[in-house]
Amino acid sequence: MPPFLACEDTGNPTGALPLVLVHGHPFDQSMWAPQLAAFSAGRRVIAPDLRGYGASPVPDGTDAVTPLSVFADDIAALLDDLGVERCVLGGLSMGGQIVMECCARFPDRIAGLVLADTSPTAETDAGREARNAMADRLLREGMGGYADEVLYKMVAPYADPEVAAHVHRMMTATDPRGAAAALRGRALRPDYRDLLTRLPVPALVVVGTDDEFTPVPDAEAMHAALPSSTLEVIEGAAHLPNLERPRAFNAALERFLATLDA
């Protein structure tokens, strides 16, 4: 039986630790295209489409809720299906929060983690209200208006036009039902800050200098909380430094992976 999640599974399955990359909202696995290309020569790299995104199944109905725990269980099932016992697990934005939930649920399978442009805090009351309202709006209006509004917060206004176009395509291609279910689920997320202080594995924290959604102080706080972490601030990027500045992002990730492989 094929995995429940659609995914890109490439690279050398007998090499170093597999690298599993979890995309953010409202994107798909193609968000990780520069990393799939850069790291598949030396290791197995896996990038799934999350439930409700890309080519993976979409929740039924307009009132579905996909909490982070469900996303994490999907990742665990994918690892089982692909025969991955232990990996380096990375995520950006919502993907980073899913990675934190994975650390809470199956820490023994994670040899190292990458937390990019994300936040460990629980949602605020105002944030919950805003996410639920946005879920209703996406179901009512579709993804186009939202994509237009947030594009130049996802990437910096000075981003390469081809990168901005890729990001816009991912957002508009997302099924509103999947996006709405995820928004409702993220509105219910727990606080992971205490969890971070208890994670013994090495971590890489990455953030773009111009990220408005999860600014540099958020990354600095995660770095301070984690017992063993490296902080990389990517110049000239907003919320998606892996796409906006792939060379700098990949160099930071390469250095991190080299320490784990050693």
N, C-alpha and C positions, 0 to 999 in steps of 0.2 A: 504494500500500500504506500503511495507517495505521501510525503509530509503534508500536514494540514496547511502549512504556510508555503506559499510560493517563495522561492529564494534563488539567489545567485550563489553557487557553490563552486569555487574555482581554486586553482593553485595546486600546490604539492601536498597531497594528503599524508605523506610520510616524513615531512620536514619538521619544522619547529612547531611550537604550540599553535593550534588553530586560532584564528582571529575572527570573532563574531561581532558584527557591527549592526546596531539597532538604530533605525532612522527616526527622525522626529515627525511632528505633525505640521502640516498635512502633506507629507511627502511619500516616497517609496524607496526601494532599495537602490535605485539609480542615483540617489543622493550621495552614495558612497563610490561612485564610478572612479574618481581619481585614486582612491585607496585600493579598490579591487585591482586596478591596473598596476599600482606601484608595488603591492605586497604579495601578489599571487606567485611571483617567481620563486619565493623562498619558503612559503608556508601556505596552508589551506586558509582561504578567506571566505567567509559565509556572510551574506547580507540578505536577510529575509524581508519580504513585504509583510508588515504587521497585519493582523486581523482587521479587515475593513479598509485596507489600503492596497494600492497596486493590483496585483493579480491574485491576492488572497481573498478568501470568502468574506462577504460583507454581512454584517448582522441583519437579521430580518426585522422589518418594522421600523417605525419612526421614533419609538420610545426606548430603543435599546440603550444599555449602559455597558461600556467596556472598561472596567476598573484596571488599574495597573497590575493587580494580582492575576487577572486573566491573561494579559499580555505576557507576564512572566511565566505563567504555566505553559503558554504556547511556545515560548523560547525553550523551556525545559523539554517539552515534547519533541521539538525540532532537533535538539541535541541528541535525544534518544534515537529518533528516526535516522539521523545521519551518523550515528555511532561515535559521537564526540563525547568523551568522558570528562575532559577538562579543557578549558580554553581561556584566552584573553577576551574579555567581554567589554565592548565599548558602546556608548550611546550618546546621542546629541539631543539636547532639549528634552522633549518627552521621552526620547530613547534613553537619555541618561537617567531619568526617573524610573524607567522600566529596569535598567541595569541595577539601580539601588534596590528595587523590589526583588530582583533575582538574587542579590546578595543576602537579602533577608530570608529567602526561601530555599536556596541551594548553594550556600557559600563554598562547599567543598569542591564544587565543579569549576570554580573561578580562580584562575592562577594570577590574574591581574585585571585591573579595570581601567577603563578610559571614560572620563566624565567630561563631556564637552558642552559648553554653553548651556548649562542646566542648573537647577536649584533643588536642594534637598528639603525645603520648607513645605509645610502643609499649606493648602490653599486658604486664603483669607475669606471672610464672609462676603466681602465685595467681589473677590475673585470668583467665588462659587456662583454668585448671581450673574456675573458677566459671562462666565463659561456656559452656563445653562441658557442664557439669552442668546449667545452666539450659536449654540447648537440649534435652537429654534430658528434662528435667522438662516443658517445654512440649509436647513431642510426646506425652508420657505422660498429662498431666493437662489439657491445654488452656490457654487464656489467662486464665481467670477468676480463679483464685487469685493468680496473679502480678499481674494488674491491681489486685486488691484491696490487695495488699501494698505496691505501689510508688506508688499513686495520689497519696498526699500527700507523696511525694518529687518526683514529676513536677511537681505544682503544690503551692503552699504550703497548709498546713492551713487558712489563712484565705481561700483562693481563693473566688471567686464560685462558688456551687453549680452554675450552668449551665456554667461553664467546666470544672469538675471532672467533670461528667457527660459533656461532650463528649470529654474526654481518656479517660475510662473506656470510652466507646463505641468509640473508635478502637482502644484496646488489645484489647478483647474481640472486635472484629470481625476482627482480624488472623489470618490463617491460621497455625497453629503451625509448619507446614513452612517458610513464608517467614521467620518470626521465628527459627527454629532455624538455618536456613542462614546468616542474617545474623550471628547470634551466633557461630557457628563461624568465619565470615569475619573478624569484628572481632577475634577472639582471635589472629589471625595478622597483625594490622596492623603496618606498619612505624612507625618513629619519624620524624615530620615536622618536628622542631624545627629541623634544619639547613636544610630546604627553606624554612621561614618566613623565615630570615635572608636568603634570596636572591630573594624575591619583590619585584619592583619596583613592582607596581601598588598603588594605595591600598586599604586594608583598614579595615573596621569590625569591632571586637571588642565583643561584647555579652554581658552576664552578669546574671542575677538575683542580688540580694543574698543570698538564702537558698537558693541552689542547693547541694545536698549532693553531687550527682554530679560536677559540675565547678565547684568553688567559685571565688570571686573571685580568689584568688592565681593560679589557672591562667590566667584571662583576663589578669591583669596581666603574667604571664610571656610570653604570646603577643604582647601589645601591645609589650612591650619588645623582643621578637625581630624583629618585623616592621619593615622600614625606613620604611614610611609608613603609620601606622595611627592610628585614633582609638578610644579606649576609652569605652564607655558602660555604666555600672552602673545597672541598673534597680531602683529601690527597690520593695519590696513584692511580690517575685516569687521563685519558685524556679527550676526547670529550664526552664520554658516562658514566658518573659516576653512573647513575642509574642502569647500568648493571655491570660496573666494581667494584663498591663498593656499592652494594645495601643496606647493613645494615646502612652505614653512610648516604647515600642519604635518605633512608626511615626514619631514625631517625630525620633528619632535616625537612623532609616533615611532619612527625607526630607532631613535635613541632609547626610548622606553622599552621597546620590544627586545633590543639587544641586551639590556640588563636582565630581562626575564630569561632569555635564551641562555645567557651565561650561567 
